[in-house]
Amino acid sequence: MSKICQITGKKAVIGNNVSHSKRRTKRKFDVNLFVKKFYWVEQDCWVSLKVSANGLRVINKLGLDAAIKRAAEKGYL
């Protein structure tokens, strides 16, 4: 599977390694992803999600049900 957060939609971005002599070579900045299991009370089941650190904060702030609904509306799930 790809390295994309299922809650926020964050994915890897491309940037440059910059050496001391200012030579630039391409590199990838990966997302800080975790595979976490959450208990979804409304559906009475466990859900395994690939979420970023920011996605964990969104789930803590909004709640799992609201975060999943929001991600489904935006097409991240």
C-alpha positions as YAML, in Angstrom:
chain: A
units: angstrom
residues:
- id: 1
  name: MET
  ca: [0.00, 0.00, 0.00]
- id: 2
  name: SER
  ca: [1.05, 3.58, -0.52]
- id: 3
  name: LYS
  ca: [2.24, 5.84, 2.25]
- id: 4
  name: ILE
  ca: [-0.85, 8.06, 2.52]
- id: 5
  name: CYS
  ca: [-2.70, 9.03, 5.70]
- id: 6
  name: GLN
  ca: [-6.29, 7.78, 5.58]
- id: 7
  name: ILE
  ca: [-7.59, 10.64, 7.75]
- id: 8
  name: THR
  ca: [-5.78, 13.74, 6.47]
- id: 9
  name: GLY
  ca: [-4.69, 12.59, 3.00]
- id: 10
  name: LYS
  ca: [-1.07, 13.58, 3.59]
- id: 11
  name: LYS
  ca: [1.47, 11.89, 1.34]
- id: 12
  name: ALA
  ca: [5.18, 12.07, 0.55]
- id: 13
  name: VAL
  ca: [6.56, 15.20, -1.08]
- id: 14
  name: ILE
  ca: [9.69, 15.68, -3.18]
- id: 15
  name: GLY
  ca: [12.50, 18.01, -2.17]
- id: 16
  name: ASN
  ca: [16.25, 18.44, -2.35]
- id: 17
  name: ASN
  ca: [19.21, 17.21, -0.34]
- id: 18
  name: VAL
  ca: [21.50, 20.23, -0.12]
- id: 19
  name: SER
  ca: [25.17, 19.50, 0.52]
- id: 20
  name: HIS
  ca: [27.71, 21.83, 2.10]
- id: 21
  name: SER
  ca: [28.78, 22.91, -1.39]
- id: 22
  name: LYS
  ca: [25.11, 23.64, -2.21]
- id: 23
  name: ARG
  ca: [24.76, 20.76, -4.72]
- id: 24
  name: ARG
  ca: [21.15, 19.63, -4.90]
- id: 25
  name: THR
  ca: [19.95, 16.06, -5.37]
- id: 26
  name: LYS
  ca: [16.37, 14.89, -5.24]
- id: 27
  name: ARG
  ca: [14.95, 13.18, -2.15]
- id: 28
  name: LYS
  ca: [11.58, 12.21, -0.72]
- id: 29
  name: PHE
  ca: [10.06, 13.49, 2.52]
- id: 30
  name: ASP
  ca: [7.90, 10.63, 3.83]
- id: 31
  name: VAL
  ca: [4.90, 11.05, 6.12]
- id: 32
  name: ASN
  ca: [5.12, 10.09, 9.80]
- id: 33
  name: LEU
  ca: [2.68, 7.15, 9.52]
- id: 34
  name: PHE
  ca: [1.40, 4.67, 12.09]
- id: 35
  name: VAL
  ca: [-0.84, 1.65, 11.67]
- id: 36
  name: LYS
  ca: [-3.28, 1.94, 14.59]
- id: 37
  name: LYS
  ca: [-6.38, 0.04, 15.62]
- id: 38
  name: PHE
  ca: [-9.29, 2.09, 16.92]
- id: 39
  name: TYR
  ca: [-12.51, 0.91, 18.52]
- id: 40
  name: TRP
  ca: [-15.42, 2.47, 16.59]
- id: 41
  name: VAL
  ca: [-18.27, 2.69, 19.11]
- id: 42
  name: GLU
  ca: [-20.98, 3.62, 16.59]
- id: 43
  name: GLN
  ca: [-20.30, 0.51, 14.47]
- id: 44
  name: ASP
  ca: [-19.27, -1.67, 17.48]
- id: 45
  name: CYS
  ca: [-16.09, -2.91, 15.77]
- id: 46
  name: TRP
  ca: [-12.33, -2.43, 15.60]
- id: 47
  name: VAL
  ca: [-10.95, -0.43, 12.66]
- id: 48
  name: SER
  ca: [-7.33, -0.52, 11.52]
- id: 49
  name: LEU
  ca: [-6.19, 2.78, 9.97]
- id: 50
  name: LYS
  ca: [-2.93, 4.05, 8.54]
- id: 51
  name: VAL
  ca: [-2.75, 7.52, 10.11]
- id: 52
  name: SER
  ca: [-0.14, 10.26, 10.39]
- id: 53
  name: ALA
  ca: [0.77, 11.99, 13.63]
- id: 54
  name: ASN
  ca: [-1.46, 14.89, 12.57]
- id: 55
  name: GLY
  ca: [-4.25, 12.40, 11.83]
- id: 56
  name: LEU
  ca: [-4.03, 11.11, 15.41]
- id: 57
  name: ARG
  ca: [-4.50, 14.66, 16.66]
- id: 58
  name: VAL
  ca: [-7.54, 15.11, 14.40]
- id: 59
  name: ILE
  ca: [-9.08, 11.90, 15.78]
- id: 60
  name: ASN
  ca: [-8.43, 13.04, 19.36]
- id: 61
  name: LYS
  ca: [-9.98, 16.44, 18.63]
- id: 62
  name: LEU
  ca: [-13.06, 15.48, 16.57]
- id: 63
  name: GLY
  ca: [-13.60, 11.88, 17.61]
- id: 64
  name: LEU
  ca: [-13.23, 8.79, 15.44]
- id: 65
  name: ASP
  ca: [-16.71, 8.88, 13.90]
- id: 66
  name: ALA
  ca: [-16.48, 12.53, 12.80]
- id: 67
  name: ALA
  ca: [-12.92, 12.08, 11.51]
- id: 68
  name: ILE
  ca: [-13.88, 9.05, 9.41]
- id: 69
  name: LYS
  ca: [-16.93, 10.82, 7.99]
- id: 70
  name: ARG
  ca: [-14.83, 13.86, 7.10]
- id: 71
  name: ALA
  ca: [-12.16, 11.69, 5.44]
- id: 72
  name: ALA
  ca: [-14.81, 9.80, 3.45]
- id: 73
  name: GLU
  ca: [-16.32, 13.07, 2.19]
- id: 74
  name: LYS
  ca: [-12.92, 14.23, 0.96]
- id: 75
  name: GLY
  ca: [-12.16, 10.85, -0.59]
- id: 76
  name: TYR
  ca: [-9.20, 9.81, 1.56]
- id: 77
  name: LEU
  ca: [-10.68, 6.47, 2.62]
...
